Amino acid sequence: MTHLLSRGEFLVHPGAFDQYFNAGLFAQYTTAKNLDNIKKTHFFNGRFENIYLDEQHVPLLSKLKTDARARADRILGPPVKKMGCWFNAMGPGADTSLHSHDDHDERLSGVYYVSVPRNSGKLLIHDGEQIIEHTPGEGQWIFFAPQTRHAVSKNLSDEVRLSVAFNFS
């Protein structure tokens, strides 16, 4: 299926991975997140929103990236030439500020939800004056146009919400 998404439009896909994969990915992230020389960007409200780890640090990321590329190829039409990804961990009280992903040559953005505790925040898609709220589930994929402005509401749980964001060009 080739489908170019418009601003404000998003696709929700069930994931191909089970709770054991997600628990392993979360554990590998937790072990690697504080290693020396890890790139971290977008420091807002006392935390880095983007933490860049690769398969060397998080071996299960390889399977996730393979799945991500296959899904992006189906949405955009192959081949996806470039793919980048980063982790976003939101502890209790954290939120993610309003932003978009259209900085360079991106054609599609997406996010995979590794861990989504109850009340850990909603994805807020801004489409003009309208705000579309989506409560993601663990193991779920969401894809959207890179120019789509979006944020994540405050994590009201006592646990960390973890996702992996992607850009495809």
N, CA, C and O of each residue as an XYZ file, in Angstrom:
676
protein
N       0.844     -1.162      0.000
C       0.000      0.000      0.000
C       0.896      1.234      0.000
O       1.671      1.423      0.937
N       0.812      2.047     -0.991
C       1.522      3.312     -1.025
C       0.535      4.404     -0.652
O      -0.523      4.539     -1.268
N       0.891      5.183      0.366
C      -0.030      6.196      0.856
C       0.780      7.320      1.475
O       1.448      7.116      2.489
N       0.731      8.495      0.884
C       1.401      9.639      1.481
C       0.439     10.286      2.459
O      -0.683     10.639      2.096
N       0.874     10.439      3.685
C       0.017     10.970      4.726
C       0.014     12.488      4.703
O       1.047     13.117      4.474
N      -1.140     13.065      4.938
C      -1.282     14.509      5.041
C      -1.052     14.935      6.484
O      -1.131     14.122      7.405
N      -0.766     16.224      6.669
C      -0.601     16.744      8.020
C      -1.866     16.447      8.815
O      -2.977     16.670      8.333
N      -1.695     15.948     10.024
C      -2.821     15.642     10.898
C      -3.365     14.230     10.731
O      -4.106     13.749     11.587
N      -3.010     13.570      9.654
C      -3.460     12.196      9.416
C      -2.439     11.241     10.029
O      -1.234     11.474      9.939
N      -2.921     10.170     10.648
C      -1.994      9.177     11.178
C      -2.569      7.784     11.019
O      -3.783      7.595     10.950
N      -1.669      6.810     10.961
C      -2.042      5.407     10.830
C      -1.619      4.670     12.088
O      -0.517      4.880     12.595
N      -2.486      3.814     12.590
C      -2.185      2.997     13.759
C      -2.072      1.558     13.294
O      -2.984      1.032     12.656
N      -0.949      0.919     13.615
C      -0.710     -0.477     13.243
C      -0.449     -1.294     14.502
O       0.268     -0.842     15.395
N      -1.017     -2.482     14.584
C      -0.623     -3.367     15.691
C       0.820     -3.827     15.465
O       1.249     -4.010     14.326
N       1.543     -4.006     16.529
C       2.935     -4.444     16.420
C       3.040     -5.939     16.189
O       2.078     -6.688     16.361
N       4.236     -6.353     15.794
C       4.497     -7.763     15.535
C       5.217     -8.427     16.708
O       5.536     -9.615     16.649
N       5.472     -7.670     17.765
C       6.279     -8.176     18.866
C       5.430     -8.363     20.118
O       4.447     -7.653     20.329
N       5.827     -9.337     20.950
C       5.063     -9.624     22.159
C       5.648     -8.911     23.372
O       6.630     -8.176     23.269
N       5.027     -9.143     24.514
C       5.437     -8.473     25.746
C       6.853     -8.843     26.152
O       7.531     -8.047     26.802
N       7.317    -10.031     25.783
C       8.665    -10.453     26.145
C       9.710     -9.682     25.336
O      10.764     -9.315     25.856
N       9.406     -9.442     24.063
C      10.297     -8.621     23.237
C      10.369     -7.214     23.819
O      11.458     -6.665     23.989
N       9.211     -6.628     24.126
C       9.171     -5.270     24.670
C       9.892     -5.181     26.012
O      10.597     -4.205     26.267
N       9.728     -6.178     26.867
C      10.426     -6.184     28.160
C      11.937     -6.269     27.943
O      12.700     -5.610     28.650
N      12.372     -7.071     26.977
C      13.796     -7.180     26.664
C      14.346     -5.887     26.100
O      15.444     -5.468     26.466
N      13.587     -5.242     25.202
C      14.001     -3.963     24.629
C      14.110     -2.904     25.727
O      15.057     -2.117     25.743
N      13.145     -2.888     26.638
C      13.166     -1.944     27.760
C      14.395     -2.191     28.642
O      15.068     -1.243     29.047
N      14.684     -3.445     28.934
C      15.838     -3.786     29.778
C      17.150     -3.388     29.103
O      18.044     -2.849     29.755
N      17.267     -3.653     27.798
C      18.488     -3.280     27.084
C      18.648     -1.759     27.044
O      19.756     -1.249     27.210
N      17.557     -1.040     26.827
C      17.601      0.420     26.858
C      18.071      0.904     28.232
O      18.948      1.763     28.321
N      17.494      0.360     29.291
C      17.821      0.771     30.655
C      19.298      0.564     30.948
O      19.918      1.400     31.606
N      19.870     -0.532     30.473
C      21.287     -0.809     30.674
C      22.169      0.172     29.903
O      23.229      0.567     30.390
N      21.738      0.567     28.702
C      22.585      1.360     27.809
C      22.419      2.868     27.936
O      23.317      3.606     27.531
N      21.324      3.351     28.474
C      20.987      4.781     28.401
C      22.008      5.714     29.044
O      22.110      6.873     28.643
N      22.750      5.248     30.011
C      23.702      6.113     30.701
C      25.159      5.808     30.369
O      26.062      6.274     31.063
N      25.393      5.038     29.327
C      26.772      4.778     28.913
C      27.446      6.073     28.484
O      26.773      7.019     28.074
N      28.753      6.119     28.577
C      29.498      7.282     28.110
C      29.338      7.445     26.607
O      29.161      6.468     25.880
N      29.402      8.677     26.155
C      29.382      9.021     24.728
C      28.087      8.678     24.007
O      28.099      8.456     22.796
N      26.967      8.629     24.728
C      25.665      8.422     24.100
C      25.135      9.799     23.707
O      25.100     10.715     24.530
N      24.725      9.940     22.453
C      24.176     11.211     21.987
C      22.771     11.398     22.567
O      21.926     10.506     22.498
N      22.549     12.588     23.139
C      21.251     12.949     23.693
C      20.961     14.374     23.246
O      21.844     15.232     23.287
N      19.724     14.629     22.820
C      19.351     15.969     22.358
C      17.985     16.364     22.913
O      17.293     15.563     23.542
N      17.622     17.604     22.665
C      16.325     18.161     23.043
C      16.122     18.105     24.554
O      15.252     17.392     25.053
N      16.943     18.873     25.272
C      16.844     18.943     26.729
C      15.770     19.962     27.110
O      15.964     21.171     26.977
N      14.633     19.449     27.587
C      13.518     20.279     28.011
C      13.007     19.772     29.354
O      12.919     18.565     29.578
N      12.675     20.690     30.233
C      12.061     20.341     31.517
C      12.844     19.267     32.283
O      12.256     18.362     32.875
N      14.163     19.381     32.262
C      15.003     18.501     33.060
C      15.297     17.138     32.480
O      15.827     16.280     33.186
N      14.971     16.902     31.208
C      15.288     15.595     30.615
C      15.593     15.745     29.134
O      15.141     16.690     28.486
N      16.364     14.804     28.607
C      16.608     14.728     27.174
C      15.457     13.954     26.542
O      15.168     12.827     26.944
N      14.800     14.559     25.555
C      13.692     13.875     24.878
C      14.196     12.830     23.891
O      13.496     11.854     23.624
N      15.389     13.014     23.348
C      15.907     12.093     22.337
C      17.212     11.467     22.830
O      18.170     12.172     23.145
N      17.234     10.141     22.890
C      18.427      9.397     23.281
C      18.741      8.432     22.137
O      17.942      7.557     21.806
N      19.922      8.612     21.543
C      20.298      7.872     20.344
C      21.160      6.671     20.708
O      22.320      6.817     21.094
N      20.585      5.499     20.583
C      21.286      4.240     20.813
C      21.200      3.423     19.534
O      20.282      3.608     18.735
N      22.151      2.522     19.338
C      22.104      1.666     18.152
C      22.133      0.195     18.568
O      22.064     -0.130     19.753
N      22.237     -0.681     17.581
C      22.189     -2.124     17.832
C      23.357     -2.605     18.687
O      23.253     -3.630     19.361
N      24.446     -1.885     18.662
C      25.589     -2.233     19.516
C      25.183     -2.109     20.989
O      25.592     -2.918     21.822
N      24.388     -1.107     21.294
C      23.947     -0.856     22.660
C      22.677     -1.618     23.009
O      22.508     -2.076     24.139
N      21.785     -1.751     22.031
C      20.470     -2.371     22.219
C      20.275     -3.387     21.082
O      19.683     -3.054     20.055
N      20.767     -4.617     21.257
C      20.706     -5.603     20.164
C      19.300     -5.855     19.610
O      19.161     -6.097     18.411
N      18.259     -5.808     20.437
C      16.900     -6.041     19.939
C      16.422     -4.936     19.004
O      15.434     -5.115     18.291
N      17.105     -3.801     18.998
C      16.744     -2.707     18.098
C      16.847     -3.145     16.640
O      16.137     -2.615     15.785
N      17.711     -4.091     16.350
C      17.861     -4.598     14.974
C      16.541     -5.155     14.438
O      16.158     -4.857     13.307
N      15.848     -5.961     15.241
C      14.552     -6.521     14.818
C      13.508     -5.419     14.643
O      12.716     -5.443     13.701
N      13.518     -4.462     15.556
C      12.554     -3.365     15.477
C      12.793     -2.530     14.223
O      11.839     -2.141     13.549
N      14.057     -2.250     13.903
C      14.376     -1.462     12.718
C      13.999     -2.201     11.431
O      13.555     -1.575     10.469
N      14.170     -3.508     11.406
C      13.764     -4.297     10.236
C      12.255     -4.196     10.036
O      11.783     -4.006      8.915
N      11.505     -4.323     11.118
C      10.046     -4.201     11.059
C       9.644     -2.784     10.634
O       8.733     -2.609      9.824
N      10.324     -1.783     11.183
C      10.023     -0.381     10.845
C      10.227     -0.122      9.355
O       9.374      0.486      8.708
N      11.347     -0.578      8.810
C      11.638     -0.356      7.389
C      10.599     -1.036      6.509
O      10.158     -0.458      5.515
N      10.203     -2.251      6.859
C       9.198     -2.970      6.065
C       7.863     -2.231      6.078
O       7.199     -2.132      5.046
N       7.473     -1.723      7.219
C       6.211     -0.979      7.317
C       6.288      0.333      6.534
O       5.341      0.694      5.836
N       7.404      1.041      6.647
C       7.579      2.293      5.909
C       7.572      2.031      4.405
O       6.996      2.811      3.647
N       8.205      0.942      3.964
C       8.185      0.584      2.539
C       6.753      0.360      2.060
O       6.405      0.763      0.950
N       5.920     -0.279      2.883
C       4.526     -0.524      2.496
C       3.733      0.772      2.430
O       2.859      0.917      1.575
N       4.021      1.705      3.310
C       3.287      2.968      3.323
C       3.746      3.881      2.194
O       2.923      4.452      1.478
N       5.057      4.016      2.035
C       5.620      4.966      1.071
C       5.853      4.373     -0.306
O       5.907      5.100     -1.298
N       5.987      3.081     -0.369
C       6.463      2.437     -1.587
C       7.970      2.334     -1.491
O       8.645      3.324     -1.209
N       8.511      1.131     -1.726
C       9.952      0.951     -1.547
C      10.730      1.712     -2.605
O      10.168      2.054     -3.645
N      11.976      1.981     -2.378
C      12.676      1.670     -1.140
C      12.809      2.901     -0.260
O      12.957      4.021     -0.749
N      12.753      2.678      1.036
C      13.118      3.726      1.978
C      14.633      3.836      1.912
O      15.340      2.844      2.097
N      15.129      5.025      1.654
C      16.576      5.205      1.480
C      17.304      5.416      2.793
O      18.407      4.904      2.984
N      16.690      6.170      3.704
C      17.322      6.489      4.978
C      16.322      6.325      6.102
O      15.130      6.589      5.950
N      16.849      5.875      7.254
C      16.006      5.710      8.428
C      16.829      6.097      9.652
O      17.965      5.652      9.812
N      16.258      6.914     10.499
C      16.899      7.253     11.763
C      15.935      6.985     12.898
O      14.718      7.034     12.717
N      16.488      6.697     14.086
C      15.606      6.443     15.225
C      16.258      6.881     16.524
O      17.476      7.035     16.608
N      15.424      7.077     17.531
C      15.882      7.477     18.855
C      14.856      7.029     19.878
O      13.682      6.833     19.562
N      15.317      6.873     21.107
C      14.449      6.498     22.219
C      13.932      7.755     22.905
O      14.617      8.776     22.962
N      12.704      7.661     23.425
C      12.102      8.736     24.213
C      11.537      8.095     25.476
O      10.532      7.386     25.430
N      12.197      8.356     26.606
C      11.747      7.833     27.897
C      11.123      8.972     28.685
O      11.759      9.999     28.924
N       9.882      8.783     29.085
C       9.155      9.794     29.864
C       8.883      9.241     31.257
O       8.033      8.368     31.433
N       9.605      9.751     32.235
C       9.361      9.345     33.610
C       8.116     10.014     34.155
O       7.490     10.819     33.465
N       7.749      9.691     35.388
C       6.588     10.318     36.014
C       6.699     11.850     35.973
O       7.743     12.417     36.294
N       5.613     12.498     35.575
C       5.565     13.952     35.497
C       6.108     14.548     34.216
O       5.951     15.748     33.988
N       6.741     13.753     33.374
C       7.330     14.259     32.129
C       6.280     14.354     31.030
O       5.281     13.634     31.031
N       6.535     15.267     30.092
C       5.741     15.353     28.874
C       6.712     15.609     27.726
O       7.904     15.825     27.946
N       6.201     15.583     26.519
C       7.023     15.891     25.345
C       6.415     17.108     24.671
O       5.222     17.135     24.370
N       7.237     18.103     24.441
C       6.775     19.385     23.914
C       6.309     19.282     22.462
O       6.665     18.349     21.743
N       5.514     20.254     22.055
C       4.979     20.315     20.700
C       6.123     20.469     19.700
O       6.983     21.336     19.854
N       6.122     19.616     18.674
C       7.184     19.636     17.668
C       6.723     18.910     16.409
O       5.643     18.321     16.376
N       7.550     18.962     15.389
C       7.345     18.181     14.158
C       8.693     17.588     13.773
O       9.705     17.867     14.416
N       8.709     16.777     12.733
C       9.932     16.082     12.321
C      10.384     16.482     10.919
O      11.150     15.745     10.299
N       9.948     17.596     10.413
C      10.244     17.958      9.014
C      11.464     18.869      8.905
O      11.402     19.931      8.285
N      12.565     18.448      9.508
C      13.780     19.249      9.499
C      14.609     19.096      8.230
O      15.294     20.035      7.824
N      14.556     17.931      7.601
C      15.435     17.657      6.460
C      14.615     17.095      5.292
O      13.736     17.773      4.759
N      14.907     15.871      4.910
C      14.253     15.261      3.758
C      13.287     14.139      4.163
O      13.050     13.222      3.376
N      12.733     14.201      5.368
C      11.852     13.151      5.858
C      10.585     13.054      5.007
O      10.027     14.061      4.570
N      10.149     11.813      4.787
C       8.897     11.570      4.065
C       7.840     10.928      4.955
O       6.650     10.956      4.639
N       8.284     10.345      6.080
C       7.368      9.652      6.980
C       8.007      9.623      8.363
O       9.223      9.475      8.490
N       7.186      9.766      9.392
C       7.636      9.615     10.768
C       6.789      8.546     11.432
O       5.658      8.283     11.023
N       7.351      7.937     12.457
C       6.615      6.907     13.169
C       7.137      6.741     14.574
O       8.209      7.236     14.924
N       6.366      6.039     15.367
C       6.773      5.746     16.738
C       6.275      4.353     17.113
O       5.156      3.961     16.781
N       7.139      3.618     17.814
C       6.801      2.304     18.342
C       6.769      2.417     19.863
O       7.697      2.954     20.467
N       5.719      1.920     20.473
C       5.542      2.027     21.915
C       6.019      0.753     22.605
O       5.416     -0.310     22.461
N       7.108      0.879     23.356
C       7.729     -0.245     24.051
C       7.023     -0.513     25.371
O       6.695     -1.656     25.687
N       6.791      0.542     26.137
C       6.147      0.429     27.437
C       5.196      1.605     27.617
O       5.599      2.763     27.502
N       3.939      1.306     27.896
C       2.928      2.352     28.049
C       2.113      2.063     29.316
O       1.035      1.474     29.237
N       2.623      2.473     30.474
C       1.840      2.290     31.697
C       0.522      3.069     31.620
O       0.418      4.056     30.892
N      -0.449      2.628     32.356
C      -1.743      3.325     32.418
C      -1.514      4.772     32.856
O      -0.754      5.034     33.789
N      -2.176      5.705     32.174
C      -2.097      7.148     32.471
C      -0.702      7.738     32.252
O      -0.311      8.678     32.944
N       0.043      7.191     31.300
C       1.405      7.696     31.071
C       1.478      8.703     29.924
O       2.569      9.016     29.447
N       0.345      9.205     29.484
C       0.333     10.260     28.477
C      -0.333      9.838     27.189
O      -0.312      8.671     26.797
N      -0.932     10.835     26.537
C      -1.585     10.626     25.248
C      -0.783     11.324     24.168
O      -0.168     12.361     24.413
N      -0.791     10.754     22.973
C      -0.234     11.416     21.808
C      -1.244     12.480     21.382
O      -2.424     12.188     21.192
N      -0.770     13.708     21.236
C      -1.632     14.823     20.858
C      -1.248     15.288     19.465
O      -0.200     15.908     19.284
N      -2.085     14.996     18.481
C      -1.848     15.373     17.087
C      -2.553     16.709     16.859
O      -3.764     16.820     17.050
N      -1.791     17.713     16.453
C      -2.346     19.051     16.197
C      -2.612     19.186     14.698
O      -1.701     19.068     13.879
N      -3.856     19.432     14.364
C      -4.264     19.622     12.968
C      -5.027     20.941     12.892
O      -6.246     20.992     13.056
N      -4.265     22.010     12.636
C      -4.873     23.339     12.670
C      -5.320     23.642     14.081
O      -4.526     23.558     15.018
N      -6.586     23.994     14.245
C      -7.142     24.292     15.566
C      -7.559     23.033     16.316
O      -7.806     23.075     17.521
N      -7.636     21.927     15.607
C      -8.102     20.672     16.203
C      -6.928     19.917     16.833
O      -5.834     19.873     16.270
N      -7.169     19.322     18.010
C      -6.186     18.446     18.658
C      -6.819     17.067     18.767
O      -7.868     16.893     19.387
N      -6.165     16.100     18.156
C      -6.641     14.717     18.180
C      -5.843     13.982     19.246
O      -4.613     13.947     19.187
N      -6.529     13.395     20.219
C      -5.879     12.657     21.293
C      -5.920     11.170     20.984
O      -6.963     10.626     20.622
N      -4.767     10.518     21.132
C      -4.701      9.077     20.932
C      -3.961      8.459     22.117
O      -2.848      8.869     22.446
N      -4.579      7.483     22.744
C      -3.925      6.747     23.820
C      -3.285      5.508     23.209
O      -3.987      4.570     22.830
N      -1.950      5.497     23.109
C      -1.273      4.359     22.476
C      -1.241      3.151     23.398
O      -1.447      3.256     24.607
N      -0.979      2.014     22.796
C      -0.831      0.779     23.549
C       0.552      0.200     23.359
O       1.219      0.471     22.360
N       0.975     -0.589     24.310
C       2.266     -1.242     24.209
C       2.313     -2.117     22.959
O       1.380     -2.872     22.684
N       3.400     -2.007     22.211
C       3.571     -2.794     20.990
C       2.917     -2.178     19.769
O       2.934     -2.783     18.698
N       2.348     -1.005     19.898
C       1.639     -0.344     18.793
C       2.586      0.564     17.998
O       3.494      1.180     18.555
N       2.351      0.628     16.696
C       3.023      1.567     15.799
C       2.062      2.691     15.445
O       0.866      2.453     15.276
N       2.571      3.913     15.332
C       1.808      5.022     14.772
C       2.700      5.704     13.746
O       3.861      6.004     14.022
N       2.146      5.949     12.554
C       2.869      6.631     11.481
C       2.129      7.911     11.115
O       0.899      7.957     11.139
N       2.895      8.956     10.772
C       2.303     10.236     10.429
C       3.244     11.021      9.529
O       4.427     10.699      9.415
N       2.708     12.053      8.891
C       3.516     12.923      8.039
C       4.506     13.693      8.907
O       4.140     14.133      9.997
N       5.747     13.870      8.458
C       6.754     14.558      9.267
C       6.380     15.978      9.674
O       6.827     16.454     10.718
N       5.575     16.660      8.876
C       5.191     18.039      9.205
C       4.062     18.108     10.236
O       3.665     19.201     10.639
N       3.549     16.975     10.661
C       2.483     16.937     11.653
C       3.017     17.387     13.011
O       3.953     16.797     13.552
N       2.412     18.431     13.544
C       2.806     18.904     14.868
C       2.157     17.997     15.910
O       0.966     17.696     15.839
N       2.961     17.572     16.871
C       2.457     16.648     17.882
C       3.209     16.842     19.202
O       4.292     17.425     19.244
N       2.612     16.345     20.253
C       3.173     16.412     21.602
C       2.681     15.182     22.356
O       1.885     14.399     21.838
N       3.163     15.024     23.582
C       2.675     13.955     24.445
C       2.311     14.583     25.781
O       3.105     15.314     26.374
N       1.107     14.292     26.247
C       0.654     14.850     27.523
C       1.436     14.246     28.687
O       2.158     13.262     28.526
N       1.279     14.847     29.844
C       2.050     14.483     31.034
C       1.831     13.026     31.441
O       0.717     12.504     31.412
N       2.938     12.399     31.821
C       2.899     11.045     32.366
C       2.422     11.129     33.810
O       3.155     11.579     34.691
N       1.199     10.696     34.044
C       0.613     10.748     35.374
C       0.780      9.434     36.136
O       0.237      9.274     37.230
N       1.527      8.499     35.562
C       1.772      7.224     36.237
C       3.030      7.331     37.103
O       3.682      8.374     37.148
N       3.351      6.249     37.778
C       4.571      6.184     38.590
C       5.678      5.429     37.858
O       6.696      5.086     38.458
N       5.481      5.171     36.564
C       6.428      4.362     35.803
C       6.916      5.117     34.565
O       6.360      6.149     34.188
N       7.960      4.583     33.948
C       8.532      5.165     32.731
C       7.757      4.668     31.519
O       7.476      3.477     31.385
N       7.424      5.588     30.657
C       6.849      5.270     29.350
C       8.004      5.328     28.358
O       8.746      6.309     28.339
N       8.169      4.291     27.532
C       9.281      4.238     26.595
C       8.776      4.002     25.183
O       7.970      3.106     24.930
N       9.273      4.832     24.263
C       8.945      4.661     22.851
C      10.222      4.833     22.026
O      11.227      5.361     22.501
N      10.150      4.375     20.788
C      11.239      4.568     19.833
C      10.635      5.296     18.630
O       9.719      4.795     17.978
N      11.168      6.488     18.351
C      10.672      7.297     17.243
C      11.545      7.074     16.013
O      12.737      6.793     16.130
N      10.934      7.203     14.821
C      11.623      6.962     13.558
C      11.314      8.076     12.570
O      10.224      8.649     12.578
N      12.278      8.370     11.727
C      12.086      9.187     10.522
C      12.587      8.384      9.338
O      13.603      7.694      9.414
N      11.848      8.492      8.238
C      12.187      7.770      7.014
C      12.264      8.760      5.861
O      11.433      9.661      5.750
N      13.261      8.589      5.007
C      13.349      9.429      3.806
C      13.663      8.567      2.603
O      13.780      9.079      1.490
